Every structure is written in structure tokens, then in C-alpha cells.
Amino acid sequence: MPAHTFRTPRPSMQLLAAIALCALATGCGSLDSASNRVAGLVTPYKVEVIQGNFVSREQAAALKPGMERAQVRDILGTPLMASVFHENRWDYVFTIKRSGTEPQVRKFTVFFKGNELERFEGGELPSEAEFVSTLDNKRKLGKVPELEASEETLKNFKSGKPAASTAAAPAAPPAPSTASYPPLEGAAR
């Protein structure tokens, strides 16, 4: 008499897919409601994206028609785009994308005739100081140190006397080392 085997019914793949889909939807819904509860407390980090060359008003003012390509490169830097199809044109494009602010896009184009600067064009360019002032990233930094020496400091420097603010107590000599180390090479035989 043949042995009868009993097989347990296996759930169909459609049923397994439906269960997985329900579990996934439930998980996403709870994640969404959790993020809504802590809105404002937790914000994702967004990377600042800075691309290209910033061209300032001062740099553009230093350009004069007739300058050679190397001189222009010294002033403006290497162009972001220099095409072999437009070899007489250099494009300087600058973009900065920061969290919480509108992206900034600036374009400046330099045109050459042979090896000499013919003309340049671009929108309103900020000065270096104006551009730096727009970079405030809401971090509170300490007091900015004074970057110029006062007349008194310069006089003291020329006379060889240290300035009163920079005079410090002499440092103590370092303590002699008591550690003993083995020789780097084996002893001669």
C-alpha cells in the first residue's frame, strides 16, 4: 500500500506580496507621522554646493582689452568652461546652493581675438566684501581679531621691544627625559 503524504498548503506568492505591501505601507505611515510630530526639531543636513569661479567687481575692473590669455587666467583663474568649439571664449560660471537660501548663479564671459582679450560681459558683479557678507551661515563666531597693527605695535616692533599684549612669561625649559630606549640596531659582535 502506497504511503500517503500529506502536504501542508503553501501560501501563494500573491498573498505574500500583499502582506509585504501592507507591512511596508504601515511602516512608511508611522515614519511620516513620527517626522510630523518632531517638525522643527530635527532637520536633515543639506550639503552646501559651490561650483565654479567667483568673479568679483575688482577682478573685472583689472581686465583691459589687449591682455594676453595668461594674464586673464592670472586675474580670473581657470575658466569653468573652455570649449574647443569656441576657443575664443571663456565662460566663468559660479553657483552656490545653500540650505534655506535661494541658489546664486553668476555668469561672466571673456572673449578673445587670437591670444588677446577683446571684450568681456556679465551681469552685475558684487565686490569681494559684498560677496563675503552674503555667506553668513548663521554660525556665531567669536570676536574677529584686529588684522592691522597699530602705530604703537609697529614702533615697538621696529625698536625690538615686544608689544605689551604679546609679552609673555618665559617658558620653563623642558624636563629631561628619564626614559631609556634600546639601540636601533643590534649590538656589534
Accessible surface in RSA format (square Angstrom, percent):
REM  Atomic radii and reference values for relative SASA: ProtOr
REM  Chains: A
REM  Algorithm: Lee & Richards
REM  Probe-radius: 1.40
REM  Slices: 20
REM RES _ NUM      All-atoms   Total-Side   Main-Chain    Non-polar    All polar
REM                ABS   REL    ABS   REL    ABS   REL    ABS   REL    ABS   REL
RES MET A   1   211.72 109.6 131.03  86.7  80.69 192.1 103.31  87.8 108.41 143.6
RES PRO A   2   106.42  77.6  91.57  83.5  14.85  54.0 102.63  84.7   3.79  23.6
RES ALA A   3    95.42  87.7  61.78  95.3  33.65  76.5  70.89  99.8  24.53  65.0
RES HIS A   4   137.17  75.0 112.43  78.1  24.73  63.3  75.00  77.3  62.16  72.3
RES THR A   5   114.33  81.3  88.68  89.9  25.64  61.1  68.80  92.4  45.53  68.8
RES PHE A   6   192.40  96.3 162.26 100.5  30.14  78.4 164.18  99.5  28.22  80.8
RES ARG A   7   212.29  89.1 181.45  92.5  30.84  73.4  66.00  90.2 146.29  88.7
RES THR A   8   116.22  82.7 104.50 105.9  11.72  27.9  78.11 104.9  38.11  57.6
RES PRO A   9   129.06  94.1 100.99  92.1  28.07 102.0 112.95  93.3  16.12 100.2
RES ARG A  10   211.01  88.6 183.69  93.6  27.32  65.0  61.64  84.2 149.37  90.5
RES PRO A  11    78.07  56.9  57.85  52.7  20.22  73.5  67.59  55.8  10.48  65.2
RES SER A  12    63.92  54.0  51.32  68.5  12.60  29.0  49.72 105.9  14.20  19.9
RES MET A  13   150.97  78.2 144.80  95.8   6.17  14.7 128.85 109.5  22.12  29.3
RES GLN A  14   151.69  84.8 142.84 104.4   8.85  21.1  52.14 111.0  99.55  75.5
RES LEU A  15    93.79  52.2  89.47  64.0   4.31  10.8  93.31  65.5   0.48   1.3
RES LEU A  16    87.87  48.9  83.87  60.0   4.00  10.1  84.16  59.1   3.72  10.0
RES ALA A  17    63.27  58.2  50.96  78.6  12.32  28.0  59.03  83.1   4.25  11.3
RES ALA A  18    50.10  46.1  43.86  67.7   6.24  14.2  49.74  70.0   0.36   1.0
RES ILE A  19   101.96  58.0  98.80  73.6   3.15   7.6 101.15  72.8   0.81   2.2
RES ALA A  20    61.87  56.9  51.40  79.3  10.47  23.8  57.82  81.4   4.04  10.7
RES LEU A  21   120.40  67.1 117.44  84.0   2.97   7.5 119.92  84.2   0.48   1.3
RES CYS A  22    83.45  63.1  78.40  87.4   5.05  11.9  28.24  71.5  55.21  59.5
RES ALA A  23    65.88  60.6  49.08  75.7  16.81  38.2  56.99  80.3   8.89  23.5
RES LEU A  24   116.43  64.8 110.63  79.1   5.80  14.6 115.87  81.4   0.56   1.5
RES ALA A  25    64.21  59.0  48.57  74.9  15.64  35.6  56.17  79.1   8.04  21.3
RES THR A  26    98.79  70.3  88.48  89.7  10.31  24.6  72.89  97.9  25.90  39.2
RES GLY A  27    38.09  47.0   0.00   N/A  38.09  47.0  33.62  92.3   4.47  10.0
RES CYS A  28    74.99  56.7  68.62  76.5   6.37  15.0  27.88  70.6  47.11  50.8
RES GLY A  29    41.25  50.9   0.00   N/A  41.25  50.9  35.28  96.8   5.97  13.4
RES SER A  30    65.54  55.4  57.38  76.6   8.15  18.8  45.22  96.3  20.32  28.5
RES LEU A  31   129.32  72.0 125.81  90.0   3.50   8.8 129.32  90.8   0.00   0.0
RES ASP A  32    83.71  58.6  79.56  79.2   4.15   9.8  21.19  49.9  62.51  62.3
RES SER A  33    53.79  45.5  50.02  66.8   3.77   8.7  43.15  91.9  10.64  14.9
RES ALA A  34    37.66  34.6  35.41  54.6   2.25   5.1  35.73  50.3   1.93   5.1
RES SER A  35    58.88  49.8  48.24  64.4  10.64  24.5  42.24  90.0  16.64  23.3
RES ASN A  36   100.26  69.1  84.60  81.8  15.66  37.7  24.78  59.6  75.48  73.0
RES ARG A  37   180.50  75.8 145.65  74.2  34.85  83.0  75.75 103.5 104.75  63.5
RES VAL A  38    58.58  38.5  58.49  53.0   0.09   0.2  58.58  50.9   0.00   0.0
RES ALA A  39    78.33  72.0  49.44  76.3  28.89  65.7  56.05  78.9  22.28  59.0
RES GLY A  40    67.55  83.3   0.00   N/A  67.55  83.3  34.21  93.9  33.34  74.7
RES LEU A  41   144.50  80.5 112.20  80.3  32.30  81.2 114.47  80.4  30.03  80.8
RES VAL A  42   109.93  72.3  92.27  83.5  17.66  42.5  95.03  82.6  14.90  40.4
RES THR A  43   103.85  73.9  82.28  83.4  21.57  51.4  52.76  70.9  51.10  77.2
RES PRO A  44   104.50  76.2  83.52  76.1  20.98  76.3  94.26  77.8  10.24  63.7
RES TYR A  45   186.13  86.9 152.77  86.9  33.36  86.8 123.53  92.8  62.59  77.2
RES LYS A  46   126.56  61.7 115.38  70.8  11.17  26.6  63.22  56.9  63.33  67.5
RES VAL A  47   102.36  67.4  87.94  79.6  14.42  34.7  87.94  76.4  14.42  39.1
RES GLU A  48    76.27  43.8  60.31  45.6  15.95  38.0  21.43  41.4  54.84  44.8
RES VAL A  49    61.12  40.2  58.27  52.8   2.85   6.9  61.07  53.1   0.05   0.1
RES ILE A  50   101.56  57.8  73.75  54.9  27.82  67.0  73.75  53.1  27.82  75.5
RES GLN A  51   106.92  59.8 101.49  74.2   5.43  12.9  26.60  56.6  80.33  60.9
RES GLY A  52    34.48  42.5   0.00   N/A  34.48  42.5   2.71   7.4  31.78  71.2
RES ASN A  53    36.28  25.0  29.34  28.4   6.94  16.7   9.00  21.7  27.28  26.4
RES PHE A  54    42.46  21.2  27.32  16.9  15.14  39.4  27.32  16.6  15.14  43.3
RES VAL A  55     6.52   4.3   3.10   2.8   3.43   8.3   3.10   2.7   3.43   9.3
RES SER A  56     0.37   0.3   0.37   0.5   0.00   0.0   0.37   0.8   0.00   0.0
RES ARG A  57   102.95  43.2 102.20  52.1   0.75   1.8  56.98  77.9  45.97  27.9
RES GLU A  58    88.14  50.6  77.05  58.3  11.09  26.4  59.49 115.1  28.66  23.4
RES GLN A  59    42.90  24.0  40.47  29.6   2.43   5.8  14.40  30.7  28.49  21.6
RES ALA A  60    13.66  12.6  11.91  18.4   1.75   4.0  12.21  17.2   1.45   3.9
RES ALA A  61    66.58  61.2  47.87  73.9  18.71  42.6  60.47  85.2   6.11  16.2
RES ALA A  62    46.62  42.9  30.84  47.6  15.78  35.9  40.72  57.3   5.90  15.6
RES LEU A  63     4.68   2.6   0.00   0.0   4.68  11.8   0.00   0.0   4.68  12.6
RES LYS A  64   120.52  58.8 120.52  74.0   0.00   0.0  86.40  77.8  34.13  36.4
RES PRO A  65    96.64  70.4  75.06  68.4  21.58  78.4  75.34  62.2  21.30 132.4
RES GLY A  66    40.32  49.7   0.00   N/A  40.32  49.7  23.53  64.6  16.79  37.6
RES MET A  67    34.78  18.0  30.86  20.4   3.92   9.3  34.04  28.9   0.74   1.0
RES GLU A  68    88.86  51.0  88.86  67.2   0.00   0.0  12.68  24.5  76.18  62.2
RES ARG A  69    48.71  20.5  48.71  24.8   0.00   0.0  26.42  36.1  22.29  13.5
RES ALA A  70    58.16  53.5  54.58  84.2   3.58   8.1  55.63  78.3   2.54   6.7
RES GLN A  71    86.15  48.2  84.57  61.8   1.57   3.7  25.49  54.2  60.66  46.0
RES VAL A  72     0.00   0.0   0.00   0.0   0.00   0.0   0.00   0.0   0.00   0.0
RES ARG A  73   101.85  42.8  98.45  50.2   3.40   8.1  34.33  46.9  67.52  40.9
RES ASP A  74   123.99  86.9  88.75  88.3  35.24  83.3  31.01  73.0  92.98  92.7
RES ILE A  75    45.20  25.7  31.15  23.2  14.05  33.9  36.38  26.2   8.82  23.9
RES LEU A  76     5.13   2.9   0.00   0.0   5.13  12.9   0.96   0.7   4.17  11.2
RES GLY A  77    26.80  33.1   0.00   N/A  26.80  33.1  25.45  69.8   1.36   3.0
RES THR A  78    89.51  63.7  82.27  83.4   7.24  17.2  56.70  76.2  32.80  49.6
RES PRO A  79    14.20  10.4   3.41   3.1  10.79  39.2   3.41   2.8  10.79  67.1
RES LEU A  80    88.25  49.1  61.75  44.2  26.50  66.6  65.16  45.8  23.09  62.1
RES MET A  81    96.87  50.2  92.53  61.2   4.33  10.3  56.47  48.0  40.40  53.5
RES ALA A  82    64.18  59.0  30.77  47.5  33.42  76.0  31.34  44.1  32.84  87.0
RES SER A  83    46.25  39.1  32.37  43.2  13.87  32.0  34.57  73.6  11.68  16.4
RES VAL A  84   126.21  83.1 105.05  95.1  21.16  51.0 108.62  94.4  17.59  47.7
RES PHE A  85   177.50  88.8 147.77  91.5  29.73  77.4 151.82  92.0  25.69  73.5
RES HIS A  86   108.80  59.5 102.14  71.0   6.66  17.0  65.69  67.7  43.11  50.2
RES GLU A  87   118.71  68.2 111.80  84.6   6.91  16.5  37.30  72.1  81.42  66.5
RES ASN A  88    66.37  45.8  64.57  62.4   1.81   4.4  16.55  39.8  49.82  48.2
RES ARG A  89    93.80  39.4  91.90  46.8   1.89   4.5  11.84  16.2  81.95  49.7
RES TRP A  90    11.06   4.4  11.06   5.4   0.00   0.0   3.65   1.9   7.41  12.0
RES ASP A  91    22.90  16.0  22.90  22.8   0.00   0.0   3.88   9.1  19.02  19.0
RES TYR A  92     2.27   1.1   0.02   0.0   2.25   5.8   0.02   0.0   2.25   2.8
RES VAL A  93    22.28  14.7  22.14  20.0   0.15   0.4  22.14  19.2   0.15   0.4
RES PHE A  94     9.13   4.6   9.10   5.6   0.03   0.1   9.13   5.5   0.00   0.0
RES THR A  95    23.38  16.6  23.17  23.5   0.20   0.5  20.42  27.4   2.96   4.5
RES ILE A  96     3.58   2.0   2.71   2.0   0.88   2.1   2.71   1.9   0.88   2.4
RES LYS A  97   109.67  53.5 108.34  66.5   1.34   3.2  52.20  47.0  57.47  61.2
RES ARG A  98    28.24  11.9  17.01   8.7  11.23  26.7   7.27   9.9  20.98  12.7
RES SER A  99    65.12  55.0  45.39  60.6  19.73  45.4  23.93  51.0  41.19  57.7
RES GLY A 100    79.89  98.5   0.00   N/A  79.89  98.5  40.54 111.3  39.35  88.1
RES THR A 101    66.71  47.4  45.23  45.9  21.48  51.2  51.25  68.8  15.46  23.4
RES GLU A 102   148.50  85.3 136.76 103.5  11.74  27.9  62.05 120.0  86.44  70.6
RES PRO A 103    71.26  51.9  52.16  47.6  19.10  69.4  52.19  43.1  19.07 118.5
RES GLN A 104    42.71  23.9  37.79  27.6   4.93  11.7  25.37  54.0  17.34  13.2
RES VAL A 105    83.95  55.2  54.16  49.0  29.79  71.8  54.16  47.1  29.79  80.8
RES ARG A 106    55.93  23.5  50.42  25.7   5.51  13.1  22.96  31.4  32.97  20.0
RES LYS A 107   131.16  64.0 123.11  75.5   8.05  19.2  66.90  60.2  64.26  68.5
RES PHE A 108     7.88   3.9   7.05   4.4   0.83   2.2   7.33   4.4   0.55   1.6
RES THR A 109    14.12  10.0  14.12  14.3   0.00   0.0   0.36   0.5  13.77  20.8
RES VAL A 110     0.00   0.0   0.00   0.0   0.00   0.0   0.00   0.0   0.00   0.0
RES PHE A 111    30.39  15.2  30.39  18.8   0.00   0.0  30.39  18.4   0.00   0.0
RES PHE A 112     5.45   2.7   0.00   0.0   5.45  14.2   0.00   0.0   5.45  15.6
RES LYS A 113   151.33  73.8 141.22  86.7  10.11  24.1  89.87  80.9  61.46  65.5
RES GLY A 114    50.90  62.8   0.00   N/A  50.90  62.8  43.27 118.7   7.63  17.1
RES ASN A 115    80.89  55.8  74.22  71.7   6.67  16.1  32.79  78.9  48.10  46.5
RES GLU A 116    95.45  54.8  95.34  72.1   0.11   0.3  17.58  34.0  77.88  63.6
RES LEU A 117     4.59   2.6   0.00   0.0   4.59  11.5   0.00   0.0   4.59  12.3
RES GLU A 118    84.56  48.5  67.25  50.9  17.31  41.2  23.30  45.1  61.26  50.0
RES ARG A 119   116.00  48.7 113.23  57.7   2.77   6.6  53.17  72.7  62.82  38.1
RES PHE A 120    69.14  34.6  48.32  29.9  20.82  54.2  48.32  29.3  20.82  59.6
RES GLU A 121    91.29  52.4  84.46  63.9   6.83  16.3  35.12  67.9  56.16  45.9
RES GLY A 122    45.21  55.7   0.00   N/A  45.21  55.7  13.37  36.7  31.84  71.3
RES GLY A 123    56.97  70.3   0.00   N/A  56.97  70.3  42.78 117.4  14.19  31.8
RES GLU A 124   154.17  88.5 124.47  94.2  29.70  70.7  67.01 129.6  87.16  71.2
RES LEU A 125    16.84   9.4  12.75   9.1   4.09  10.3  12.75   9.0   4.09  11.0
RES PRO A 126    17.34  12.6  14.33  13.1   3.01  10.9  17.02  14.1   0.32   2.0
RES SER A 127    15.04  12.7  15.04  20.1   0.00   0.0  10.40  22.2   4.63   6.5
RES GLU A 128    89.74  51.5  89.25  67.5   0.49   1.2  27.31  52.8  62.43  51.0
RES ALA A 129    78.27  72.0  62.48  96.4  15.79  35.9  70.71  99.6   7.56  20.0
RES GLU A 130    80.22  46.1  76.65  58.0   3.57   8.5  41.21  79.7  39.01  31.8
RES PHE A 131    21.36  10.7  21.17  13.1   0.19   0.5  21.36  12.9   0.00   0.0
RES VAL A 132    97.92  64.4  92.11  83.4   5.81  14.0  92.11  80.0   5.81  15.8
RES SER A 133    80.38  67.9  53.15  70.9  27.23  62.7  49.66 105.8  30.72  43.0
RES THR A 134    66.84  47.5  47.19  47.8  19.65  46.8  55.26  74.2  11.57  17.5
RES LEU A 135    60.53  33.7  51.32  36.7   9.21  23.1  51.87  36.4   8.66  23.3
RES ASP A 136    96.93  67.9  76.95  76.6  19.97  47.2  36.90  86.8  60.03  59.9
RES ASN A 137    52.09  35.9  34.89  33.7  17.20  41.4   9.91  23.9  42.18  40.8
RES LYS A 138   148.78  72.6 129.00  79.1  19.79  47.1 108.79  97.9  40.00  42.6
RES ARG A 139   161.69  67.9 147.28  75.1  14.42  34.3  62.90  86.0  98.79  59.9
RES LYS A 140   188.31  91.9 156.00  95.7  32.32  77.0 112.38 101.1  75.94  80.9
RES LEU A 141   145.25  80.9 114.85  82.2  30.40  76.4 117.64  82.6  27.61  74.3
RES GLY A 142    64.37  79.4   0.00   N/A  64.37  79.4  43.36 119.0  21.01  47.0
RES LYS A 143   199.44  97.3 161.22  98.9  38.21  91.0 114.59 103.1  84.85  90.4
RES VAL A 144   110.75  72.9  95.85  86.8  14.90  35.9  97.53  84.7  13.23  35.9
RES PRO A 145    94.48  68.9  82.64  75.3  11.85  43.1  91.57  75.6   2.92  18.1
RES GLU A 146   142.48  81.8 105.79  80.0  36.69  87.4  54.08 104.6  88.40  72.2
RES LEU A 147   157.97  88.0 119.16  85.3  38.81  97.6 123.87  87.0  34.10  91.8
RES GLU A 148   143.21  82.2 132.94 100.6  10.27  24.5  50.49  97.7  92.72  75.7
RES ALA A 149    59.08  54.3  26.37  40.7  32.72  74.4  34.75  48.9  24.34  64.5
RES SER A 150    55.13  46.6  44.17  58.9  10.96  25.2  45.62  97.1   9.51  13.3
RES GLU A 151   126.50  72.6 122.31  92.5   4.19  10.0  57.65 111.5  68.85  56.2
RES GLU A 152   117.54  67.5 112.87  85.4   4.66  11.1  40.85  79.0  76.69  62.6
RES THR A 153    52.98  37.7  51.83  52.5   1.15   2.7  33.17  44.6  19.81  29.9
RES LEU A 154    71.46  39.8  71.44  51.1   0.02   0.0  71.44  50.2   0.02   0.0
RES LYS A 155   141.58  69.1 135.64  83.2   5.94  14.2  83.06  74.8  58.52  62.3
RES ASN A 156    26.93  18.6  26.88  26.0   0.05   0.1   1.19   2.9  25.74  24.9
RES PHE A 157   162.87  81.5 148.18  91.8  14.69  38.2 152.36  92.4  10.51  30.1
RES LYS A 158   172.55  84.2 134.77  82.7  37.77  89.9  88.00  79.2  84.55  90.1
RES SER A 159    73.50  62.1  34.06  45.5  39.44  90.9  45.52  96.9  27.98  39.2
RES GLY A 160    65.12  80.3   0.00   N/A  65.12  80.3  36.06  98.9  29.06  65.1
RES LYS A 161   129.76  63.3 125.54  77.0   4.22  10.0  72.73  65.5  57.03  60.7
RES PRO A 162    96.57  70.4  74.32  67.7  22.25  80.9  85.10  70.3  11.47  71.3
RES ALA A 163    14.07  12.9  10.10  15.6   3.97   9.0  10.10  14.2   3.97  10.5
RES ALA A 164    92.06  84.6  63.31  97.7  28.75  65.4  71.53 100.7  20.53  54.4
RES SER A 165   108.17  91.4  66.66  89.0  41.52  95.6  59.23 126.1  48.95  68.6
RES THR A 166    98.46  70.0  72.15  73.1  26.30  62.7  72.64  97.6  25.81  39.0
RES ALA A 167    62.31  57.3  36.59  56.5  25.73  58.5  40.87  57.6  21.45  56.8
RES ALA A 168    92.89  85.4  54.62  84.3  38.27  87.1  64.72  91.1  28.17  74.6
RES ALA A 169    90.50  83.2  61.23  94.5  29.27  66.6  67.88  95.6  22.62  59.9
RES PRO A 170   131.29  95.7 103.60  94.4  27.69 100.7 114.06  94.2  17.22 107.0
RES ALA A 171    98.89  90.9  64.27  99.2  34.62  78.8  72.68 102.3  26.21  69.4
RES ALA A 172    87.80  80.7  60.68  93.6  27.12  61.7  65.95  92.9  21.86  57.9
RES PRO A 173   116.71  85.1  97.66  89.0  19.05  69.2 103.76  85.7  12.94  80.4
RES PRO A 174   127.33  92.8 102.78  93.7  24.55  89.2 113.42  93.6  13.91  86.4
RES ALA A 175    90.78  83.5  61.44  94.8  29.34  66.7  66.22  93.2  24.57  65.1
RES PRO A 176   118.09  86.1  98.94  90.2  19.15  69.6 109.51  90.4   8.58  53.3
RES SER A 177    95.10  80.4  56.61  75.5  38.49  88.7  52.99 112.8  42.11  59.0
RES THR A 178   137.58  97.9 102.35 103.8  35.23  84.0  76.77 103.1  60.81  91.9
RES ALA A 179    58.83  54.1  31.43  48.5  27.40  62.3  40.97  57.7  17.86  47.3
RES SER A 180   108.23  91.5  75.66 101.0  32.56  75.0  47.37 100.9  60.86  85.3
RES TYR A 181   175.73  82.0 149.59  85.1  26.14  68.0 113.68  85.4  62.05  76.5
RES PRO A 182   108.33  79.0  92.29  84.1  16.04  58.3  99.25  81.9   9.08  56.5
RES PRO A 183   108.22  78.9  82.12  74.9  26.09  94.8  94.13  77.7  14.08  87.5
RES LEU A 184   186.77 104.0 148.11 106.0  38.66  97.2 150.93 106.0  35.84  96.4
RES GLU A 185   144.23  82.8 133.51 101.0  10.72  25.5  52.24 101.0  91.99  75.1
RES GLY A 186    74.11  91.4   0.00   N/A  74.11  91.4  42.82 117.5  31.29  70.1
RES ALA A 187    91.85  84.5  62.41  96.3  29.44  67.0  71.19 100.3  20.66  54.7
RES ALA A 188   107.99  99.3  67.85 104.7  40.14  91.3  77.47 109.1  30.53  80.9
RES ARG A 189   277.75 116.6 199.82 101.9  77.93 185.5 104.90 143.4 172.85 104.8
END  Absolute sums over single chains surface
CHAIN  1 A    16446.2      13085.6       3360.7      10371.9       6074.3
END  Absolute sums over all chains
TOTAL         16446.2      13085.6       3360.7      10371.9       6074.3
